Amino acid sequence: MSAQQDTRRLLVLAVDDEPHGLNLLVDTLRNNPHIGRVFTAVDASEALRVLASEDPEIRERKDRGLPAIDAVFADLQMPGLSGMEMARVFSAMSPAPVLVFVTGHAHEAVNAFDLGAVDYLLKPCSQHRLDRAVERVLEKLKTVTAPGPSAAAAAAADDDEVIPVELAGTTKLVPRSSVRWVEAQGDYARLFTKDGNSHLVRIPLTQLEERWEKAGFVRIHRSFLVALNLITELRMGQGGYQVVIGNEEKLLPVSRRHTRELKDRLTGGR
């Protein structure tokens, strides 16, 4: 890590469903000289939206291969997706933010450290105790070398990324490995999974194409992204080529501009 990264002020996210607890946490964070900007969220769903946002500072960090946020300071007991479940999503990211739990419950400490958390603070948290946690965050960041874009893509390919989706007021985690194909729907994308369900997520198809290329997903049409290993047939139809997905004869169109690349991928370039 460069000296510039060592000395810069940290970008952090504070997560707590209790307004009073969130305000206290934010005030305590802002009193630390190493903390720069503090994002806030009242639950795990909002926290995940912050990390996926198009905020200019977050986008610039992602472009440099850095985590969207340096550190997440989160409560454990929250409605919907719990702090522990949220942490599992964060820890699967590549690169991942540093985790610190701030909670009134001490019994989850072992599980928290198993997920890679660098500290576990009990409420009410004093300024001195939080300052120690920030020092641990800084020490953790010193051991992490920011990967370049290619390294980040390779790391993402090795991990089974999970996508949080909203479903009837709850947050469901959809593993990338369960997705068969993706259909563009404006600025959104609909994930079609192996269990026969579909989920609408606020992620453009072009962004998923970039993120999932190394994991074996291929663009076959302006509206479709498909798991290459699930294509069982490429056939000529009335309107052009189509692919068959799986054994149930699901047909998806292949545009002319993507036909040659798809054939090369399916045949190994032969």
C-alpha positions in Angstrom: 0.0 0.0 0.0 1.3 3.4 -0.9 2.1 6.2 1.5 -0.8 8.2 0.0 -3.2 5.4 0.9 -1.7 5.1 4.4 -2.3 8.8 5.2 -5.6 9.5 3.6 -8.7 9.8 5.7 -11.0 6.8 5.7 -14.3 6.4 4.0 -16.5 4.4 6.3 -20.1 3.2 6.6 -22.1 3.2 9.9 -25.1 0.8 10.1 -27.6 0.7 12.9 -31.4 0.5 12.8 -31.8 2.6 16.0 -31.6 6.3 15.2 -30.1 7.3 18.6 -27.5 4.5 18.3 -26.7 5.5 14.7 -26.3 9.2 15.6 -24.0 8.4 18.5 -21.9 6.1 16.3 -21.6 8.7 13.6 -20.6 11.5 16.1 -18.0 9.2 17.6 -16.5 8.3 14.2 -16.4 11.9 13.1 -14.4 12.8 16.3 -11.6 10.5 15.1 -8.9 12.3 13.1 -8.5 9.4 10.7 -12.1 9.3 9.6 -13.1 11.4 6.6 -16.5 10.8 5.1 -19.1 8.7 6.9 -22.0 7.1 5.0 -25.0 5.8 7.0 -27.6 3.1 6.7 -30.4 1.9 8.9 -30.4 -1.7 7.8 -28.4 -4.2 5.7 -30.4 -3.6 2.5 -29.5 0.1 2.6 -25.9 -0.7 3.5 -25.6 -2.9 0.4 -27.2 -0.1 -1.7 -24.5 2.3 -0.5 -21.7 0.0 -1.6 -23.4 -0.4 -5.0 -24.2 3.3 -5.4 -22.9 5.5 -8.2 -21.5 8.0 -5.7 -18.5 9.6 -7.5 -16.1 8.8 -4.6 -17.2 5.2 -4.4 -17.1 4.8 -8.2 -13.6 6.2 -8.3 -12.4 3.8 -5.6 -13.9 0.8 -7.5 -12.2 1.9 -10.7 -8.8 1.8 -8.9 -9.5 -1.7 -7.6 -10.1 -0.5 -4.0 -13.1 -1.5 -1.8 -16.1 0.8 -2.2 -15.7 1.6 1.6 -12.6 1.3 3.8 -14.5 0.0 6.8 -18.0 -0.9 7.9 -19.1 -0.3 11.6 -22.3 -2.2 12.0 -24.8 -3.3 14.6 -25.6 -7.1 14.7 -29.3 -7.1 15.6 -31.3 -5.5 12.7 -34.6 -6.3 11.0 -34.4 -8.3 7.8 -30.8 -9.3 7.0 -28.9 -9.4 10.3 -25.5 -7.8 10.8 -23.9 -11.2 10.7 -25.5 -12.1 7.4 -24.6 -8.7 6.0 -21.0 -9.3 7.1 -20.9 -12.6 5.1 -21.9 -10.7 2.0 -19.2 -8.1 2.7 -16.5 -10.7 3.4 -17.2 -12.3 0.0 -16.5 -9.1 -1.8 -13.2 -8.7 -3.6 -11.7 -6.5 -2.4 -13.7 -6.4 0.9 -14.2 -3.6 3.4 -12.8 -4.0 6.9 -15.5 -5.0 9.4 -16.1 -3.7 12.9 -19.2 -4.7 14.9 -20.8 -2.2 17.4 -23.5 -4.0 19.4 -25.1 -4.5 22.7 -24.7 -8.3 22.5 -21.4 -9.9 23.5 -22.3 -13.6 22.7 -21.7 -13.2 18.9 -18.1 -12.1 19.3 -16.6 -15.5 18.2 -18.7 -15.6 15.1 -17.8 -12.1 14.3 -14.1 -12.8 14.4 -14.6 -15.9 12.3 -15.9 -13.6 9.6 -12.8 -11.6 9.7 -14.0 -8.6 11.8 -11.0 -6.7 13.3 -12.9 -5.6 16.4 -16.1 -6.0 18.4 -17.3 -3.0 20.3 -20.0 -3.1 23.0 -22.6 -0.3 23.3 -22.3 2.3 24.6 -19.0 2.7 22.9 -16.6 5.3 24.3 -14.4 7.5 22.1 -11.3 5.9 23.4 -12.6 2.4 22.6 -13.7 3.4 19.1 -10.3 5.1 18.5 -8.6 1.8 19.2 -10.9 0.1 16.7 -9.9 2.6 14.1 -6.3 1.9 14.7 -7.0 -1.8 14.1 -8.7 -0.9 10.8 -5.6 1.1 9.8 -3.3 -1.8 10.6 -5.5 -4.1 8.6 -5.5 -1.8 5.6 -1.7 -1.6 5.7 -1.6 -5.4 5.1 -3.8 -5.2 2.0 -2.4 -4.4 -1.4 -4.9 -2.8 -3.7 -5.3 -5.1 -6.7 -5.3 -3.8 -10.3 -8.4 -4.3 -12.4 -7.3 -7.6 -13.8 -6.4 -9.0 -10.4 -9.7 -7.8 -9.0 -11.5 -9.6 -11.9 -9.6 -12.8 -11.3 -10.4 -12.7 -7.6 -14.1 -12.1 -8.3 -14.1 -15.2 -10.6 -12.7 -17.4 -7.8 -15.5 -16.3 -5.4 -19.1 -17.1 -5.7 -20.5 -13.6 -5.6 -23.8 -13.1 -3.9 -26.4 -10.6 -5.1 -28.8 -9.1 -2.6 -32.4 -8.8 -3.9 -35.5 -7.3 -2.3 -38.4 -9.7 -2.0 -41.6 -8.8 -0.1 -39.8 -6.6 2.4 -36.9 -9.0 3.0 -33.5 -9.3 1.5 -32.7 -12.6 -0.2 -29.1 -13.5 -1.2 -28.8 -15.0 -4.7 -25.5 -16.7 -5.4 -24.0 -16.1 -8.9 -23.6 -19.8 -9.4 -27.4 -20.2 -9.2 -28.0 -17.8 -12.1 -28.7 -19.3 -15.5 -29.2 -16.2 -17.6 -29.8 -12.5 -17.1 -32.2 -10.3 -19.1 -31.8 -6.5 -19.3 -34.8 -4.4 -18.3 -33.8 -0.8 -18.6 -31.4 0.2 -15.9 -32.3 -3.0 -14.1 -31.6 -6.7 -14.8 -33.7 -9.8 -14.1 -31.8 -12.8 -12.8 -33.2 -16.2 -13.8 -32.1 -18.9 -11.4 -31.8 -22.7 -11.5 -34.8 -23.1 -9.1 -37.1 -21.5 -11.8 -37.5 -18.2 -10.1 -36.4 -14.7 -11.3 -35.3 -11.6 -9.3 -35.1 -8.0 -10.4 -32.0 -6.1 -9.3 -30.9 -2.6 -9.9 -27.7 -3.4 -11.8 -27.3 -2.7 -15.5 -26.6 -5.7 -17.7 -23.4 -4.1 -18.9 -22.1 -3.9 -15.3 -22.9 -7.6 -14.7 -21.2 -8.5 -18.0 -18.0 -6.9 -16.8 -18.2 -8.4 -13.4 -19.1 -12.0 -14.5 -17.1 -12.4 -17.6 -14.3 -14.3 -15.8 -16.9 -16.5 -14.1 -18.1 -17.9 -17.5 -21.0 -15.6 -18.4 -21.2 -14.4 -22.0 -23.2 -11.7 -23.8 -25.3 -13.2 -26.6 -27.6 -10.3 -27.3 -28.0 -6.7 -26.1 -30.7 -8.0 -23.7 -29.2 -11.3 -22.6 -26.2 -12.6 -20.6 -25.9 -16.3 -20.3 -23.9 -18.8 -18.2 -21.8 -20.4 -21.0 -21.6 -23.9 -19.4 -25.4 -24.1 -19.4 -25.7 -23.7 -23.2 -26.6 -27.1 -24.7 -27.1 -26.1 -28.3 -26.7 -23.3 -30.8 -29.3 -23.5 -33.5 -30.5 -21.5 -36.5 -34.0 -20.2 -36.2 -36.3 -18.1 -38.4 -34.9 -14.8 -37.1 -31.3 -15.9 -36.7 -29.3 -18.0 -34.2 -30.7 -19.1 -30.9 -29.2 -20.9 -27.9 -30.8 -23.7 -25.9 -30.4 -23.4 -22.2 -30.4 -26.6 -20.2 -32.6 -29.6 -20.9 -36.0 -27.9 -20.9 -35.5 -26.3 -24.4 -35.4 -22.7 -23.2 -34.5 -20.6 -26.2 -32.8 -17.2 -26.2 -31.9 -15.1 -29.2 -28.3 -14.5 -30.4 -27.6 -11.2 -32.2 -25.4 -11.2 -35.3 -22.7 -9.1 -33.6 -22.3 -11.7 -30.8 -22.6 -14.9 -33.0 -18.9 -15.2 -33.9 -17.7 -14.6 -30.4 -20.2 -17.1 -29.0 -19.2 -19.8 -31.5 -15.5 -19.3 -30.6 -16.3 -19.6 -26.9 -18.3 -22.7 -27.5 -15.7 -24.4 -29.7 -12.6 -23.1 -27.9 -11.7 -21.0 -30.9 -11.4 -24.0 -33.3 
